[in-house]
Amino acid sequence: MKTENFGYKKLYIDGQLVDAVSGKREDVICPATGEVIAQVAKAGKEDAEKALQSAQKGFKYWSKLSLADRTTWMLKLKDAILEKEHELRTAMVHEMGKTYAGSQEDIDRLTEALEWYPNAMQNLREEQIPDHDNTHTHKMISKPAGVAVAYLAWNFPLLNVGYKIGPALASGCSLIIKPSTLSPLSTYMVGEILHSINFPAGVVNILAGSSREVATPMTTSKIPAVLTMIGSTQTGQRVIADSTTSIKKLGMELGGNAPFIVFDDADLDKALDLAIGLKFGNTGQICVAANRIFVHKSIYDKFLKEYVKRASEIKVGFGIKENEDVFMGPLASREARDRMFEIVEDAVSKGAKLEFGGKIPEGLPEGGNWIEPTIVSGATADMKVFKEETFGPVAGVMSFETDDEVLELANDTEFGLASYIFTNDHKRIERFTEELEFGEIQINGVKYAIYLPHGGFKNSGIGHDCSHLALDDYLVKKRVSTAI
């Protein structure tokens, strides 16, 4: 399997492509082969400070532009990204191991966000507040909050950029993007695109580096008005703690541990299809992955047999464009791959049965972070596969008998992002819609789109990505009262 070399990529700060002040560079490793496929400038504290100052100047300019002018720039960026679509998709395949087909979603969400959010901003209506004494008129108007800093996860490099850059730019905020050091390549390439179209200086800044050297200085700075992130709950808690040097708006999409509940009256074939896609798509590295699969006792054996069969047919490999039949790539890091083995070992040691997988596939590069699609049955609440966000291709399957039982099990988690139920019983649907403690409840199917709110309860976050609700993170409200 041959990898490509993407050369050296620079930081994008104040409209320029620049080296890190320290001159340091970071290797980007292909998780399918273990080979170096690029180098990126590794930002430090001084670069973070430069980005903050740049964004502060950029905000003064960008916030004063009309929405029409901001829209023109955003659509220009969209078109430039589409011109580089193949290069960007190939970079994502190489930097984090997703398949070429899977990379389409990243491009789609990024470009959709650049087009959709200006329209959403245009459609925001001033709220008129009635005056009970008829002595004044009152209205609420929205203004951009200020500089926004976005910390992004590595699993969807450009989708995550889209979820932040769309509402930030449409609202009038300037933005600093810090991609993960695991997958910074495609985001740095967006910086090159911004530079190529002469995007207004300071409005978008892109840099990656260690949390201590880059994230902490930006989080503790008094310049940002908004801190927004996609990542783990632990990282979110740290960002919240560090942010208290000033009052900042916070938007966080954090961990998930989604229940996938299949009742005895469900469309079994549809449930099986989605259980495969939601667990093994993107190698299970999805915050809304079907982590805990609950199946009614009366159909449990049938479901499990067919689920194992379908998982065993998944083609694992390096998902470059030529390998169209590959459905699942490597884990993004060796640490993540080794954690999958620990989760399986923990489950088996506590009584679960390894139904399929749990091994390194044969015939793939030794330097890759490979594991087979893996299924354990008989999972219980004391196992890591139940308690933790797996974030990998290990599925825990368990049976249940009553609605009360599965509802209690589904809610037995610190997370509350996505949930899935399959049933045709309308009374049951009403009850579970009311009592499931998750920000998203998907019934008999799955739908995600830029116009649909994406957010969770409990330790899964604050606020929303996608939809008009995402604009709330980047806007502040003014009350204007005028005497009659």
C-alpha positions, -999 to +999 in steps of 0.1 A: +000+000+000+016+032-012+010+065+007+012+100-007+035+127+005+018+160+011+050+180+019+052+207+045+022+229+056+024+262+074+003+280+100-023+304+087-022+336+108-033+371+099-039+362+063-004+347+058+011+312+056+039+313+082+063+290+100+060+286+138+080+311+157+101+283+171+106+267+137+093+234+150+075+209+128+053+180+136+052+148+115+017+136+104+016+098+105-007+077+083-026+053+106-029+028+078+009+023+074+027+042+102+045+062+075+051+100+077+029+116+050+034+153+058+049+178+082+031+207+096+043+238+115+040+231+152+026+262+169+037+273+204+027+299+229+040+329+208+020+317+177-011+314+198-006+350+210-001+361+174-033+344+164-053+360+192-040+395+182-048+387+146-083+375+153-089+406+174-081+428+144-100+405+121-131+408+142-131+446+141-131+444+103-154+414+098-181+424+123-186+457+104-191+440+070-227+436+058-241+401+058-242+403+020-204+410+019-197+382+044-218+358+023-198+367-008-166+357+009-181+325+024-193+314-010-160+322-026-143+300+000-169+272-007-161+273-044-124+272-038-128+242-014-148+223-041-120+230-066-096+212-042-121+185-032-101+155-043-069+167-027-087+174+006-104+140+006-072+122-001-055+141+027-082+130+052-079+093+041-041+095+048-041+115+080-068+097+100-076+065+081-112+071+069-123+058+036-124+079+005-162+074+003-165+084+040-146+116+033-174+129+012-194+137+043-167+160+055-166+180+023-204+181+021-209+194+056-181+220+053-194+234+020-230+232+031-222+252+063-206+280+043-237+283+022-265+275+047-255+297+076-256+331+058-292+322+049-299+312+085-285+345+097-306+363+071-337+346+085-331+356+121-360+379+131-358+407+156-379+398+186-405+424+194-416+425+231-450+439+239-451+467+265-478+462+291-482+499+298-481+510+262-453+536+270-424+520+251-415+498+222-390+470+228-369+448+205-341+424+208-312+426+183-284+402+177-247+412+175-215+392+170-200+382+203-163+387+193-133+364+188-141+327+188-116+299+194-125+264+181-108+232+194-116+203+170-115+166+172-096+144+147-124+120+136-141+143+110-114+169+102-133+191+078-169+183+089-158+197+123-143+228+106-177+233+089-197+231+121-177+260+135-167+282+106-202+284+092-220+299+121-190+319+133-184+337+100-221+342+093-226+358+127-198+382+122-172+366+145-136+360+137-123+325+144-091+307+155-092+270+145-070+245+164-073+211+147-061+180+165-024+172+161-036+137+150-053+151+118-042+187+111-033+182+075-066+189+057-073+218+080-039+233+072-048+229+035-079+249+041-056+276+054-037+274+020-071+278+002-080+309+024-046+324+015-051+317-022-083+336-024-070+365-003-096+360+024-097+390+047-067+389+071-072+378+107-108+366+102-098+330+102-066+317+117-054+280+118-027+265+140-021+232+157+002+224+187+002+209+221-027+218+245-002+232+270+015+254+244-015+265+223-049+257+239-041+268+274-028+303+264-058+309+242-084+295+267-070+316+296-066+347+274-092+375+279-094+381+242-118+353+232-155+359+237-164+324+226-148+290+232-163+262+212-151+226+208-157+191+196-139+165+217-138+144+248-157+152+280-124+153+299-110+180+275-142+200+278-140+200+316-104+213+314-114+240+289-142+251+312-119+253+342-092+272+323-117+297+308-126+315+340-101+343+336-130+361+319-166+355+311-168+336+279-196+319+259-191+282+258-203+257+231-192+221+235-201+188+217-185+162+239-186+124+245-214+100+238-225+065+247-255+059+225-281+032+232-294+013+202-327-003+212-344-030+191-378-041+201-395-073+190-419-055+166-390-036+148-381-038+112-352-061+119-334-057+085-334-019+088-322-021+124-293-044+114-282-022+085-281+008+108-264-011+136-236-020+112-233+015+098-235+033+131-210+011+149-184+003+122-186+034+099-156+056+103-141+027+123-165+034+152-148+068+158-181+087+159-196+105+189-231+092+179-219+056+173-243+028+184-222+018+214-246-003+235-270-025+215-300-037+234-322-063+217-355-078+229-350-113+243-375-128+218-354-118+187-319-116+204-305-148+190-317-140+155-304-105+156-270-115+170-265-142+144-272-119+115-252-090+131-221-112+134-226-124+098-227-088+085-198-077+105-177-106+093-183-095+057-169-059+063-138-052+042-111-037+063-082-019+046-066+014+035-096+033+021-079+052-007-101+060-038-090+029-057-101+006-028-138+012-032-148-020-015-131-010+018-157-001+045-136+002+076-101+017+079-076+017+108-080+034+142-065+069+142-037+060+167-020+030+181-031+040+216-068+040+204-063+005+188-047-010+219-076+004+240-100-017+219-081-048+230-084-037+266-122-032+263-126-067+248-104-083+274-123-065+302-157-077+288-146-113+284-130-114+318-164-104+333-185-129+315-191-116+280-186-138+249-164-127+220-186-134+190-164-121+163-132-101+158-109-089+185-078-096+163-055-078+139-066-086+103-041-104+082-025-090+051-024-054+061+006-032+068+022-039+101+026-002+109-012+003+107-035+006+137-057-023+126-084-043+143-113-064+130-149-054+135-156-068+169-187-079+187-191-091+223-224-105+235-238-107+270-225-072+279-234-060+314-233-026+331-200-033+350-180-036+317-160-009+300-179-016+268-211-005+286-197+023+308-172+041+285-174+058+252-158+031+231-149+053+201-139+023+181-153-008+163-162-028+193-199-034+198-215-046+231-248-065+225-272-074+253-307-087+257-337-072+276-372-083+285-392-053+295-395-016+286-388-005+321-356-026+322-341-013+289-351+023+297-332+022+330-302+006+312-302+031+284-301+060+308-274+045+330-246+066+316-229+099+323-235+109+286-266+120+268-260+127+232-277+104+207-301+075+211-318+051+187-350+031+191-367+007+167-404-001+173-438+004+158-456+008+191-468+044+192-474+044+230-439+031+235-425+057+212-442+084+232-429+071+265-393+066+253-393+101+236-402+115+270-380+095+293-348+089+273-322+113+287-305+122+254-304+153+232-312+133+201-338+105+198-339+088+164-368+065+158-368+037+131-341+055+111-312+079+112-310+115+099-282+140+103-280+173+084-266+208+087-301+221+094-309+197+122-298+205+158-270+184+172-265+185+210-266+166+242-274+164+279-253+157+309-216+153+302-222+153+264-220+191+261-234+226+261-253+241+232-257+228+197-238+223+165-258+226+132-291+243+127-300+279+136-293+270+172-256+270+166-257+307+159-266+313+196-230+305+205-217+334+185-243+361+191-251+384+219-285+400+224-292+437+229-325+450+243-335+483+227-364+501+244-377+534+230-402+557+247-433+564+227 
